[in-house]
Structures are given as structure tokens and as C-alpha cells.
Amino acid sequence: MNVTFIGGGNMATALISGLSKSRPGSGWIRVCDPSIEARQRLEHDYPVACSDSATQAVVQADTIVLAVKPQVMPAVLAELAGRVEPGQLVISIAAGVNIGTILRALGPDQAVIRVMPNTPALIGVGISGLFAAPQCTAEQRATAERLFAVAGATVWVEDEALINVVTAVSGSGPAYYFLLTEALREAGRTLGLSETVAAKLALHTVSGAGAMAMQSGVDVAELRRRVTSPGGTTQAALEAFEAGNFRQLVYRAVKAASDRGAELAAAGDKP
């Protein structure tokens, strides 16, 4: 498998790092990026070949990963129009860019998969949601899954509209946890802890709870119940959360993110 990345930013770098470890050797990963600094960095750190020409980079590639910002995508698609073969798999990680937009530029028979990774992929513990156009074969779906497995877990959705929900839950989700960590830190500091102690308690509590939920195999609702003693401190805190409609607030936040993703996709999908 020969892979070409159009764009050499953080997410592309995370995937390149994982791929180069999973399959040592040079010549099978190529990167196109307009920044000479980015190209020099990638060629120094990984066994990749870099260029500033997308049309050259995609020649003989089995898989092409469009790892550019959504606002850059129209220019990239215009450059690649007529240069991508139907047998090549195109994977897009650009949020809010529908498959229809890509097919209009590259041709209706193009095999395209949309992927929404999240930032923990940068340290190999992310999760990516994938959706494949009907033109994609089982082998191409497996290729995409293997590619993104180097950065963490993968899940498939069978309706492209659900990529907006994936974005809202996991793509934006790390920010929700960072916000909760901030809030815990600030509450501890306000109640008398030093900034250093409050920050360490918040960070280790959030990371430890996440690791416990992943490793225990126990449903998070049951884990919550096990921590909550009747009439104890945890119950008092949870009752305060519930009084503030915590679950409804989380739902509204995720729905707002999902709705915004749909709006961006609809705006970008106009011919």
C-alpha cells in the first residue's frame, strides 16, 4: 500500500508516525505540503518523501488522505480534478466537507471515505468515526480501518449525516473533558487548595477515571454507582449536578455541535 497525504499538519503527522512504526521502510508514504519547514521536518523525522505538488504526490498512490483544513479543500480538489483515478481510495478528514462535494470535483465513481478522528490520536489513543461511500469496496474499507487504527480505535457509521454526531461526541469531546478539568481545578482552588494541588488533583482524577472506565470492562453507570455511597459526599455532589440539569446540558451541548457541523456541511456542499 502506497499512501499520499495532502497536508502535513498535526493529524497527518500522527498517522504518519503510527504508520511508519507499523511498517518500517521508506518510499511508501508521500506527503504534499506547501510549507518548506513542514516538509523538512517530516523528512527529518520519518521515512517519507515530500513535495509541494499535489498532482505529483498522488501519482501511483493507492490511498490519498486529504488532511487539509476545510477552507483549503476547494483549492485542493480543484488541483486534483482529473488527476485521481477511480481505483484510488480517497480519505478525507476535513470536518464539514461532504462526500458529495468531493465527488463533484473528482468524479462520481471515486471511492471516498470520510473520517473524523480526534486529538488524542496525536498520542495514539484517539478514536475515529468512518463513513464509506457506496463505491468503496470491502478491501478499501479495511484499508481505511487499518490506517486509522494506528492512532487508536475506530467505529463505522452507515449514514453520512451521523458523522456530525461523531464530531460532536468524540471530535469535540476532548474539549468537554478539558472544560470539566478546568472547572474541578477552579472549584478546588476557590475552596482553599493551592493552584498546584488543585490542578494535580483534577488532572489525575479525570485521567484515572477514564483509564478505569476503559480497563475495567464495567459500564460507566455501574462505576458511578459503586463510587456513590448513600448519603455520602459523592451523592451530595451528584444531586447538585442533577439539580442543575447536567444531563440535559450535556445533550444540548452535543446537539449544538452536531447542528453546527450539519450547517457547515450544507454550506460547503453547495455546487
Secondary structure, 3 states (H helix, E strand, C coil): CCEEEECCCHHHHHHHHHHHHHCCCCCCEEEECCCHHHHHHHHHHCCCEEECCHHHHCCCCCEEEECCCHHHHHHHHHHHCCCCCCCCEEEECCCCCCHHHHHHHHCCCCEEEEEECCHHHHHCCEEEEEEECCCCCHHHHHHHHHHHHCCEEEEECCCHHHHHHHHHHHHCHHHHHHHHHHHHHHHHHHCCCCHHHHHHHHHHHHHHHHHHHHHHCCCHHHHHHHHCCCCCHHHHHHHHHHHCCHHHHHHHHHHHHHHHHHHHHHHHCCC
